[in-house]
Amino acid sequence: MTSAEGSDAPSGSSVEIRGVTLREVRSVIPAGCYVRSRRRAIALLAFDVALYGIAIVGVLRSPPLAALGFGVLAGFAVAFLFVWGHDACHGALFESRHLSEVLGTAAMLPSLQMYRLWAFGHNKVHHGFTSLSSVDWICRPMSPDEYGAASLWRRLVYRLERHPATCGLHYLLRVWWPGMVTFRPDPRARRTRGFRLSQLGMLFYLSTFSIVTYRTGGWVAVVAAVVLPFVVFTYLIAFFVYLHHTHPDIPFFGKRSEWSATVGQLCCSTVVRCSRPVEWLTHNIFVHTPHHVDSRIPFYNLHEAHQGLQRTYGHLITQYRFRWSTVRSIFARCQLYDFDRHTWHTFAQQRRSVDRVQSRSAITRR
Ligand SMILES: [Zn+2]
């Protein structure tokens, strides 16, 4: 695939694959990857719940500083729980939709996510139209022109959304708040009642849990058990999702005619290899391409599915080993995206081209 800002994407590879159906791509995944194990799913959920429980007990029984430390640990546990719930929400863990919804809802509540709304925004919109930016808004970069025309405030917020230390803002502002908390579905839509129940369920959980923690440990407990885990989770999920779909080799699409479901799933997601303990704790969420090719594959089979895909389509998959230097380089290079020329630009390049245009027009006026 292409690399470096200023390259000419969509690469030949994404054009090459445009006419291939997802069904054809899925056919190279071994059948065993689809076998579900209820025992494995429940065991990993039990681990996440236990870790979260230990962290919350730590918050409630420790002096303030240690309580905040346990709050950070709770944030990690909340993120692991959420990833588990995300798989349940795809129907990857259980055949029963009812069981998936009950356990998936429970796994998502500590992160203050709403199962039905998540299912709509993530399963239908994000997975249905991955990186087709007119529909899927996840990690959508601004074009240099959009950035140049934006207000100072909008530019500042955008820059924070695309910084490795503050990218949690993207998830908060583009997904959680508009896509869940304030989401108002079309009243004629069939799912309206389910959306409302999800919102009310989260509100009930949040208020009850906040009252209980306040009565047990005062405001410090509320901050450490409710606020801090949510902040840590929001950061982690935004960071994960950014790395799943942003890389100098990965294009975004503005035109439907240049995009196809296969391009979106195979060429617009990544496989980021981490250490074994990290992959185990994060339920293989960084082995993201096979998850996008077929979200019915349980997370514990994603490595095997990836090997299957790699044999035929390895040249189309963007994969690398997690290193902070690589992460910093991706954030530094993937700042603005020209949807027509399919090139990545930095803020500095955008500034320089504006300066050039301004000095040229000043010369012409003289
Ligand atoms: Zn997914």
Residues whose N, C-alpha, C, O or C-beta is under 5 A from the ligand:
A	BS01	ZN	none
